[in-house]
Every structure is written in C-alpha cells, then in structure tokens.
Amino acid sequence: MTTNAGRITAISAALGALLMATASAGAAESQGVYVRADLGGSFARSPGGTVADGNGFSGNLRSSAVFEIGAGYQLPYNLRVDLTAGYRPSLAIRSRESISGFDLQADAGLKTWTVMANAYYDIDTGTAFTPYVGAGAGVAFNRLNSITYRFGAAEFQENGKNTNRFAWSVTAGAAYAVTPAIKVDLGYRYLDAGRFETSGVTTNGPVTPVKGDVRTHEIKLGLRYAF
C-alpha cells in the first residue's frame, strides 16, 4: 500500500517534471535577437476630399516602393516584437477635378518615413511555415514637396510642408524557415500614416491649406536573421 509520504513524493516529482518541461518549452521558443530587411510595394488609397473644398485631393495617391529595416526579439510563447524604420520615396499627389467647367489639376511629390514598434503572434504549425498576425504603432514623417496647380490656362505653385503624425498598422503574413537562423517573410500590412498638409503659401498669395490622409496597403518580401 502506498503511504501518504509516497503519494506526496510522487506528486512532487510529477509537478517538478511538469515545471521543467514548461521551462524547457519556453526556452526552446525563445530565439533571441533578430534583424530584418524588407522590400515591397505601397499602394495608397485616396487622401480624401477635394481641393475646392480645402479638405483633400481627389483620386488616389500614386503607389511607391517601400524599403524597411529593423531589429527585434523572439519571445517565448510564439510572441515577437521589433522596431522598424520604413521609407516610401515616391508617393505622389495626382489630383484631377472640375470646378465650374474648368479642370483643376494638382501635382506634388510625397515621401513618407515611418518608425514603428510592432508586436506579432506566430502560429505554430509544426512545419517550416509559420503564419503570423500583428499590429504596430509609431510615428510617420510626411514630406510634401511644392504643389503645382493648373486651373484652366493658369498655373501657380504652393510651398510644400513637413508634418509628423501618429501612425498605426495591422499586418498578417507567413514566414518560411530556410535554416534555423534564416526566415523568408511574405506579409501584408495596412498602414495609416496620419495626414499631410500644404503650407497655404502660394505664388499668388496665401490660401487655405489643404489636408489629406496617407493610408496604404503594402505587400512586402523580406529576410529575418536570428542570432
């Protein structure tokens, strides 16, 4: 017959083994620091509004390449965090609308930098493929070049402006482990990079500044290297 002391000893041994297994599993999931580099396309939505109403530009912003680098940490329990810096060099305004039967065109270059803190949940499939979901928050630096307006036969310019805004994103994708240290990452991201704003200073005198939103759908292909 098993004594109470024997039962206690057996239960203690089982609990110890369970705790050790849990700790080992957590340690196995934690892969430490990694670096990443991504390249892709940024497909912008409409900035909203119209020039005539002073609340935006008609039509979508032009698409741009997106370049991104970052560093992060693989945490236990399928969690990851990283800090990334991104650059979209050729988002641009190409606005076309009509006022009183005359065409109004507005053209300007727009560059957007982002610095984002991101968190992800990796979905363990037991294979080399690892789907994930995530979200991020940070700051966007939107740099609007001088805007050229054409209204009928008239043409004038408005000075550009730099604006810094809160940015947020949601993302989903999948990584493929080429080796234990190297992963290829294909992901989608929706990015809201806040607003850009014109200066209100033109060659014909002051005007009401026009604002627009920077919102993009992005597809990225990248590499992650874990140390």
ROTIMAR-740591 format. One record per residue (C-alpha): residue number from 1; x, y, z. Coordinates in nm, 3 decimals. Example, Ala and Ser with C-alpha at 12.3 -4.5 7.8 and 13.67 -1.06 7.14 Angstrom:
# residues 2
1;1.230;-0.450;0.780
2;1.367;-0.106;0.714
***
This chain:
# residues 227
1;0.000;0.000;0.000
2;0.127;0.342;-0.094
3;0.178;0.569;0.205
4;0.082;0.937;0.218
5;0.450;1.023;0.214
6;0.489;0.816;-0.101
7;0.198;0.990;-0.266
8;0.340;1.331;-0.178
9;0.677;1.230;-0.315
10;0.521;1.107;-0.642
11;0.308;1.422;-0.684
12;0.608;1.646;-0.610
13;0.816;1.460;-0.868
14;0.538;1.493;-1.129
15;0.497;1.865;-1.063
16;0.872;1.917;-1.086
17;0.886;1.733;-1.417
18;0.597;1.944;-1.549
19;0.762;2.269;-1.445
20;1.089;2.164;-1.605
21;0.912;2.071;-1.929
22;0.729;2.404;-1.936
23;1.051;2.595;-1.877
24;1.227;2.394;-2.145
25;0.948;2.461;-2.394
26;0.960;2.832;-2.321
27;1.338;2.837;-2.361
28;1.313;2.649;-2.691
29;1.067;2.904;-2.832
30;1.284;3.199;-2.733
31;1.535;3.255;-3.013
32;1.666;3.590;-2.901
33;1.760;3.886;-3.117
34;1.694;3.903;-3.490
35;1.743;4.160;-3.765
36;1.526;4.206;-4.072
37;1.518;4.376;-4.411
38;1.211;4.408;-4.634
39;1.129;4.534;-4.982
40;0.784;4.575;-5.133
41;0.513;4.793;-5.276
42;0.299;5.057;-5.106
43;-0.039;5.105;-5.274
44;-0.201;5.423;-5.146
45;-0.569;5.494;-5.105
46;-0.737;5.825;-5.180
47;-0.628;6.108;-4.949
48;-0.994;6.207;-4.931
49;-1.185;6.526;-5.007
50;-1.128;6.781;-5.284
51;-0.902;7.083;-5.340
52;-1.207;7.302;-5.398
53;-1.341;7.223;-5.051
54;-0.996;7.257;-4.895
55;-1.017;6.915;-4.730
56;-0.811;6.688;-4.956
57;-0.719;6.585;-5.306
58;-0.928;6.379;-5.548
59;-0.803;6.045;-5.680
60;-0.559;5.802;-5.520
61;-0.203;5.887;-5.424
62;0.048;5.722;-5.654
63;0.199;5.392;-5.546
64;0.557;5.366;-5.422
65;0.821;5.113;-5.337
66;0.872;5.060;-4.965
67;1.207;4.984;-4.801
68;1.230;4.874;-4.439
69;1.492;4.760;-4.190
70;1.457;4.664;-3.827
71;1.562;4.462;-3.527
72;1.357;4.258;-3.287
73;1.337;3.983;-3.028
74;1.176;3.642;-3.047
75;0.991;3.589;-2.718
76;0.857;3.268;-2.566
77;0.502;3.151;-2.635
78;0.513;3.243;-3.007
79;0.541;3.617;-2.948
80;0.775;3.857;-3.129
81;0.844;4.229;-3.104
82;1.052;4.452;-3.329
83;1.133;4.813;-3.411
84;1.135;4.906;-3.780
85;1.219;5.209;-3.994
86;1.048;5.238;-4.333
87;1.078;5.468;-4.635
88;0.833;5.529;-4.922
89;1.010;5.760;-5.167
90;0.754;5.816;-5.441
91;0.405;5.850;-5.303
92;0.268;6.145;-5.501
93;-0.040;6.360;-5.548
94;-0.203;6.345;-5.891
95;-0.533;6.521;-5.829
96;-0.787;6.588;-6.105
97;-1.121;6.760;-6.054
98;-1.351;7.011;-6.221
99;-1.467;7.349;-6.092
100;-1.730;7.549;-6.286
101;-1.643;7.358;-6.601
102;-1.267;7.418;-6.571
103;-1.019;7.140;-6.496
104;-0.818;7.177;-6.176
105;-0.501;6.969;-6.155
106;-0.266;6.938;-5.859
107;0.067;6.755;-5.872
108;0.327;6.708;-5.597
109;0.578;6.458;-5.468
110;0.521;6.300;-5.127
111;0.773;6.099;-4.925
112;0.684;5.913;-4.606
113;0.921;5.777;-4.340
114;0.790;5.565;-4.053
115;0.936;5.442;-3.724
116;0.716;5.167;-3.580
117;0.710;4.943;-3.273
118;0.545;4.614;-3.369
119;0.419;4.302;-3.192
120;0.335;3.967;-3.355
121;0.185;3.632;-3.271
122;0.338;3.340;-3.463
123;0.102;3.048;-3.529
124;0.294;2.724;-3.476
125;0.212;2.471;-3.749
126;0.484;2.221;-3.667
127;0.632;2.280;-4.015
128;0.878;2.524;-4.172
129;0.585;2.759;-4.248
130;0.477;2.996;-3.971
131;0.175;3.222;-4.030
132;0.152;3.531;-3.811
133;-0.064;3.830;-3.725
134;0.047;4.158;-3.573
135;-0.004;4.527;-3.510
136;0.216;4.833;-3.475
137;0.221;5.193;-3.361
138;0.470;5.473;-3.411
139;0.529;5.800;-3.591
140;0.515;5.899;-3.959
141;0.717;6.181;-4.114
142;0.530;6.303;-4.423
143;0.730;6.533;-4.654
144;0.518;6.711;-4.916
145;0.707;6.885;-5.198
146;0.587;7.201;-5.371
147;0.247;7.158;-5.534
148;0.182;7.273;-5.890
149;-0.177;7.373;-5.964
150;-0.320;7.413;-6.312
151;-0.663;7.577;-6.336
152;-0.768;7.624;-6.694
153;-0.480;7.814;-6.858
154;-0.347;7.945;-6.524
155;-0.066;7.782;-6.328
156;0.069;7.854;-5.981
157;0.270;7.683;-5.705
158;0.218;7.627;-5.334
159;0.505;7.557;-5.098
160;0.530;7.211;-4.950
161;0.527;7.125;-4.581
162;0.665;6.864;-4.341
163;0.423;6.703;-4.097
164;0.482;6.446;-3.822
165;0.186;6.230;-3.724
166;0.091;5.925;-3.519
167;0.089;5.608;-3.732
168;-0.060;5.263;-3.679
169;-0.074;4.938;-3.872
170;-0.213;4.585;-3.878
171;-0.035;4.300;-4.053
172;-0.059;3.933;-4.146
173;0.171;3.700;-4.333
174;0.380;3.387;-4.322
175;0.748;3.305;-4.276
176;0.940;3.008;-4.414
177;1.241;2.879;-4.221
178;1.522;2.824;-4.472
179;1.753;2.736;-4.183
180;1.704;2.765;-3.805
181;1.851;3.117;-3.827
182;1.715;3.245;-4.161
183;1.349;3.301;-4.246
184;1.187;3.437;-4.562
185;0.888;3.656;-4.474
186;0.597;3.746;-4.704
187;0.349;3.984;-4.547
188;0.058;4.223;-4.598
189;0.019;4.543;-4.399
190;-0.242;4.817;-4.377
191;-0.074;5.141;-4.272
192;-0.237;5.463;-4.158
193;0.045;5.721;-4.160
194;-0.165;6.016;-4.048
195;-0.211;6.331;-4.253
196;-0.007;6.556;-4.477
197;-0.080;6.926;-4.514
198;0.003;7.201;-4.759
199;0.162;7.527;-4.640
200;-0.100;7.774;-4.760
201;0.177;7.988;-4.916
202;0.146;8.024;-5.296
203;0.295;8.238;-5.570
204;-0.041;8.422;-5.582
205;-0.062;8.488;-5.208
206;-0.195;8.296;-4.906
207;-0.464;8.030;-4.942
208;-0.635;7.787;-4.709
209;-0.408;7.483;-4.653
210;-0.531;7.153;-4.792
211;-0.501;6.832;-4.588
212;-0.502;6.468;-4.693
213;-0.463;6.122;-4.539
214;-0.176;5.880;-4.606
215;-0.329;5.531;-4.598
216;-0.169;5.241;-4.783
217;-0.196;4.869;-4.849
218;0.152;4.716;-4.855
219;0.296;4.385;-4.973
220;0.648;4.309;-4.850
221;0.903;4.033;-4.901
222;1.185;4.017;-4.651
223;1.451;3.821;-4.469
224;1.489;3.769;-4.094
225;1.817;3.653;-3.942
226;1.820;3.528;-3.583
227;2.141;3.538;-3.379
***
